[in-house]
Amino acid sequence: MRRGSQPVRRPALRSRLLAAARECIGVVSLVGGSLAAAFGQTAYLTDPVRFWQHESEYGGAGTCMACHSEIHARQRSSNHAASLRPAHEVSELASGLPVDRPDRVSGFTLTLSGGPVDGLRLTAADASDSSQMRLEWAFGSGLKGITPIGRTASGKWVESRLTWYESLGDIDFTTGASKYHPRDAVESLGRELTAEEVAECFGCHTTGYDEPASGPSGEEMGVRCERCHGPGRTHVEAATGGLPLQGTIANPGTLAGFAQIQMCGACHGRPPQDNEFDALALLERTPHSVRFPSQRIVLSRCFNETFGELACTACHDPHGDVADEAHSFDASCLSCHSTGHRREAAVCSVGTADCSTCHMPKERVMRHSMFSDHWIRVVGRE
């Protein structure tokens, strides 16, 4: 198996960026930590591999608009861009309040209250004890769910025990919350986040910024241009000054398959190398790994036998949202799996439409969420 690779360098970032990341907000992954621990995911995300090869400061997504207006507008309205927002601005959380949810695990009643003006609050109370925190940030675009986080009176960041789910159109308990047994009202608000978890969430749900506060500026909330292309101030200055653009910005679309999957995998699951046999075996037998497409794709013959050609952008527009319709991916499949194209690629004997329905079935790996399995195969013949 051959996979593309590319040397990487880190840009010269101001030291307070990392400090801000460690103090900034975050929310734990919706999947249990055993798989992440197996791949060293925490260390990987607190200091992500950088795939750009230029030195620059950040310019902000707004500076890209002058030359790339159509792409900027499309990306600005995408789910990636909405992956982090102030909690009180998220209509799914702020409408129809107050909401009460009795917690059978802790015995406390959780109440989400407040609104767009005075902010959102989460209260845990029983007959003898109560605690409250203000919910400051909301993680998730709403494609699957939205989990808010807040700070307790002690200043600790806490993942809310309540989450809004798209499949319900309503609020329920955060995935994994039932594993924790709160001892008092404070613990009933949610799970306290470690510094490493905070840094993970910051790294994946926002873009590099230079703010001393414990949150990003408005334009850089969510995954914006420079999260993937690298800091762009030097590129903008070259473009506006009529200087050569070569080497001033990264284009992840030019990366070979495995290198691009590594880049996306910084947030969508670090893919193991082809000689990490234990990690690959663990992926095959761990149903919850379906949550991480960058990890599952490397199990596919489609990936391993196309010599770096199958990258994330072969099927997905990185500046827009993933298509909902199965037929949207047929052209990508048939570019190999049709008569007269690749001699070695099998041609499906069943049909030529809605390929992903059979070969990338959706799996329910969480109570309220389903994910498309990126281990492309004839299911049942692994």
C-alpha positions in Angstrom: 0.0 0.0 0.0 1.3 3.4 -0.9 0.1 6.6 0.7 1.0 10.2 0.0 2.8 12.2 2.6 4.1 15.7 2.9 6.5 17.4 5.4 4.9 19.8 7.8 6.0 22.9 9.7 4.3 24.9 12.3 3.8 28.6 11.8 5.3 31.1 14.3 2.3 31.7 16.5 2.2 34.1 19.4 2.7 32.3 22.7 -0.5 33.5 24.2 -2.5 31.5 21.5 -1.6 28.3 23.2 -2.2 29.8 26.6 -5.6 30.9 25.5 -6.3 27.4 24.1 -5.6 25.9 27.5 -7.8 28.4 29.3 -10.5 28.4 26.6 -13.7 26.6 26.5 -14.4 23.1 25.3 -16.7 20.1 25.3 -15.7 16.5 25.4 -16.2 14.3 22.3 -19.6 12.7 22.0 -17.8 9.3 21.8 -16.2 7.5 24.8 -12.5 8.0 25.3 -11.2 4.5 25.0 -10.7 4.7 21.2 -9.2 8.2 21.4 -6.8 7.0 24.1 -5.8 4.1 21.9 -4.6 6.5 19.2 -3.2 9.1 21.4 -5.8 11.5 20.2 -5.6 13.9 23.1 -1.9 14.7 22.6 -2.6 14.9 18.8 -5.3 17.5 19.1 -3.6 19.8 21.7 -0.7 20.2 19.3 -2.2 19.3 15.8 0.0 18.5 12.9 0.1 21.5 10.6 -0.1 20.8 6.9 0.7 24.3 5.7 4.3 25.2 4.9 4.4 28.9 5.3 5.2 31.4 8.1 2.5 33.9 8.8 0.1 35.5 11.3 -3.6 35.1 11.1 -5.6 37.6 9.1 -9.1 36.5 9.8 -11.7 34.9 7.5 -13.0 38.3 6.5 -9.8 39.1 4.7 -10.4 36.2 2.3 -13.6 37.6 1.0 -12.2 40.2 -1.4 -10.7 37.6 -3.7 -12.8 34.5 -2.8 -16.2 36.0 -2.3 -18.3 33.0 -3.5 -16.3 30.4 -1.5 -16.3 32.7 1.5 -20.0 33.1 1.4 -20.6 29.4 1.0 -18.2 28.4 3.8 -19.6 31.1 6.1 -23.0 29.5 6.0 -21.7 25.9 6.4 -22.0 23.6 9.4 -18.2 23.8 9.9 -18.5 27.6 10.4 -21.4 27.1 12.9 -19.5 24.5 15.0 -19.0 27.0 17.8 -21.4 29.8 18.8 -22.4 31.8 21.9 -25.0 29.6 23.7 -27.6 32.4 24.0 -27.6 32.9 20.2 -28.5 29.3 19.4 -32.2 29.2 18.8 -32.4 25.4 19.3 -31.3 26.0 22.9 -32.8 29.4 23.6 -36.4 28.7 22.4 -39.2 27.2 24.4 -37.6 27.7 27.8 -37.7 26.8 30.6 -37.2 23.1 30.1 -37.1 20.6 32.9 -35.5 17.1 32.8 -35.6 14.8 35.9 -32.3 13.0 36.1 -32.9 9.4 37.2 -29.1 8.9 37.7 -28.5 11.8 40.1 -32.0 12.3 41.5 -31.8 16.0 40.6 -34.0 18.0 38.2 -32.1 19.9 35.5 -33.7 23.1 34.4 -32.6 25.0 31.3 -33.8 28.6 31.5 -33.1 32.2 30.5 -33.1 33.5 26.9 -31.3 35.4 24.1 -31.1 38.6 26.2 -30.1 37.6 29.7 -28.2 34.4 28.7 -28.9 30.7 29.3 -28.6 29.1 32.7 -28.6 25.4 33.8 -29.8 24.6 37.3 -29.6 21.3 39.1 -31.8 21.1 42.2 -33.5 18.7 44.6 -35.3 19.2 47.9 -32.1 20.0 49.8 -29.4 21.2 47.3 -29.1 23.3 44.2 -26.4 24.7 41.9 -26.5 26.9 38.8 -24.1 27.8 35.9 -24.3 30.2 33.0 -24.0 28.4 29.7 -21.5 30.4 27.6 -20.7 28.4 24.5 -22.5 25.9 22.3 -20.5 23.2 20.4 -22.0 21.7 17.3 -23.8 23.1 14.3 -27.0 21.2 14.9 -26.4 18.6 12.2 -26.3 16.0 14.9 -26.6 17.9 18.1 -25.6 21.0 20.1 -23.9 20.7 23.5 -23.5 23.8 25.6 -20.8 24.4 28.2 -20.5 26.8 31.1 -18.5 27.6 34.2 -19.3 26.8 37.8 -18.8 29.2 40.7 -15.3 27.8 41.1 -14.4 28.8 37.6 -14.3 25.2 36.2 -15.5 24.6 32.7 -18.3 22.0 32.6 -20.0 20.1 29.8 -23.7 20.5 30.2 -25.6 17.3 31.1 -28.2 18.4 28.6 -27.8 18.4 24.8 -30.1 19.4 21.9 -30.4 16.6 19.3 -31.5 17.1 15.7 -33.1 13.7 15.4 -35.4 14.6 18.3 -35.8 18.3 17.7 -35.5 18.5 21.4 -33.3 18.4 24.5 -32.2 15.2 26.2 -29.3 14.0 28.2 -25.8 14.4 26.7 -24.4 11.2 25.2 -22.3 9.4 27.9 -23.8 11.3 30.8 -25.3 8.2 32.3 -21.8 6.8 32.9 -21.2 9.5 35.5 -23.0 9.4 38.9 -23.1 12.9 40.4 -22.7 13.2 44.1 -24.2 16.7 44.6 -25.9 19.5 42.7 -22.6 20.9 41.3 -21.7 17.6 39.7 -25.2 17.2 38.4 -24.8 20.2 36.1 -22.4 18.1 34.0 -18.9 16.7 33.7 -15.9 18.9 34.6 -13.5 19.3 31.7 -9.8 18.7 32.0 -7.3 21.2 30.5 -6.5 18.6 27.8 -10.2 18.3 26.8 -10.6 22.1 26.7 -7.6 22.3 24.4 -9.0 19.5 22.1 -12.3 21.3 21.8 -10.7 24.7 21.1 -8.5 23.1 18.5 -11.4 21.6 16.5 -14.3 24.0 17.0 -12.6 27.3 16.2 -9.8 28.9 14.2 -6.6 30.4 15.4 -7.0 33.9 16.9 -5.1 36.4 18.9 -7.4 37.4 21.7 -6.5 37.5 25.4 -10.1 36.7 26.4 -11.4 33.1 27.0 -13.2 32.9 23.7 -12.8 33.6 20.0 -13.7 36.7 18.1 -17.0 36.5 16.1 -15.4 35.9 12.7 -13.2 33.0 13.9 -15.8 31.0 15.8 -16.2 27.6 14.2 -14.0 26.2 11.5 -13.1 29.0 9.1 -10.7 29.5 6.3 -7.4 29.6 8.2 -8.2 26.4 10.2 -7.4 24.4 7.0 -5.4 26.8 4.9 -3.1 28.1 7.6 -2.6 31.7 8.8 -3.2 34.0 5.8 -2.0 37.5 6.6 1.1 37.1 4.5 -1.0 35.8 1.6 -3.4 38.7 1.8 -0.6 41.2 1.9 1.1 39.6 -1.1 -2.2 39.5 -3.1 -3.0 43.2 -2.4 0.5 44.3 -2.9 1.0 42.6 -6.3 3.7 40.3 -4.9 4.2 36.6 -5.8 1.7 34.3 -4.0 3.8 31.1 -4.3 4.3 29.6 -0.8 2.1 32.2 1.0 -0.9 29.9 1.7 -1.6 26.2 1.8 -4.1 24.4 -0.4 -5.1 21.1 1.3 -6.8 20.0 -1.9 -3.4 19.3 -3.4 -2.4 16.9 -0.7 -2.3 13.2 -1.6 -4.9 10.9 0.0 -3.4 9.9 3.3 -1.9 13.4 4.0 -5.3 15.0 3.4 -7.0 12.4 5.6 -4.4 13.1 8.3 -5.2 16.8 8.1 -9.0 16.3 8.4 -8.4 13.6 11.0 -7.0 16.1 13.4 -10.7 16.6 14.2 -12.4 13.7 12.5 -10.3 10.9 14.0 -6.5 10.5 13.5 -6.0 7.7 10.9 -3.5 5.0 11.8 -0.6 4.3 9.5 -0.7 1.1 7.5 1.8 -0.5 9.8 -0.2 0.2 13.0 -1.7 -3.2 12.9 -3.2 -3.2 16.5 -4.9 0.2 15.8 -6.3 -1.0 12.5 -7.6 -4.2 14.1 -9.2 -2.2 16.9 -11.0 0.0 14.4 -12.4 -3.0 12.6 -14.0 -4.5 15.8 -15.0 -1.2 17.5 -18.5 -0.1 16.3 -18.1 3.4 17.8 -15.2 4.1 15.4 -17.9 4.8 12.8 -18.0 8.2 14.4 -14.6 9.0 13.0 -14.6 8.9 9.2 -10.9 9.6 8.8 -10.1 6.5 10.7 -12.6 4.2 9.0 -11.7 5.2 5.5 -8.2 3.7 5.7 -9.8 0.3 6.2 -11.2 0.5 2.7 -9.8 -1.2 -0.4 -11.0 1.8 -2.3 -8.5 3.9 -0.3 -5.6 1.4 -0.2 -5.7 0.4 -3.9 -5.9 3.9 -5.5 -2.5 5.0 -4.4 -3.3 8.3 -2.8 -6.1 9.3 -5.2 -8.9 8.8 -2.7 -8.9 11.8 -0.4 -11.7 13.5 1.5 -12.3 16.0 -1.3 -12.9 13.2 -3.8 -16.5 13.1 -2.4 -16.9 16.2 -0.1 -16.9 19.9 -0.9 -14.7 21.3 2.0 -16.4 24.7 1.7 -20.0 23.4 2.0 -22.1 20.8 3.8 -22.1 17.1 3.2 -25.0 16.2 0.8 -27.9 14.3 2.4 -28.9 12.4 -0.7 -27.2 9.0 -1.4 -27.1 9.6 -5.1 -24.9 12.7 -4.6 -21.9 10.4 -4.3 -22.6 8.1 -7.2 -20.4 9.9 -9.7 -17.4 9.5 -7.4 -18.0 5.8 -7.0 -18.7 5.2 -10.7 -15.5 7.1 -11.7 -13.8 3.8 -10.8 -16.6 1.2 -10.6 -18.0 1.2 -14.0 -17.2 -0.6 -17.3 -14.4 0.9 -19.2 -12.8 2.9 -16.3 -10.5 1.1 -13.9 -9.7 -2.4 -15.1 -9.1 -3.6 -11.5 -12.2 -2.0 -10.0 -15.2 -4.3 -9.5 -18.5 -3.3 -11.2 -21.5 -3.7 -8.9 -23.9 -6.4 -10.1 -26.8 -4.9 -8.2 -27.1 -1.3 -9.4 -25.4 2.0 -10.4 -27.4 4.3 -8.1 -27.3 5.2 -4.4 -24.1 3.3 -4.0 -23.4 4.6 -0.5 -26.7 3.2 0.8 -25.3 -0.4 0.6 -21.5 0.2 0.7 -21.4 2.9 3.4 -24.5 2.2 5.5 -25.5 4.5 8.3 -24.9 3.1 11.8 -26.5 4.2 15.1 -23.4 4.5 17.4 -25.1 6.9 19.7 -28.6 6.9 21.1 -29.8 9.8 19.0 -27.3 10.0 16.2 -26.4 8.0 13.1 -23.2 8.2 11.1 -22.2 6.9 7.6 -19.6 4.2 7.8 -16.6 5.3 5.8 -15.2 1.8 5.7 -16.3 1.3 2.1 -17.0 -2.4 1.4 -19.5 -5.0 0.6 -21.0 -5.1 4.1 -20.9 -8.6 5.5 -17.9 -9.7 3.6 -15.2 -7.9 5.6 
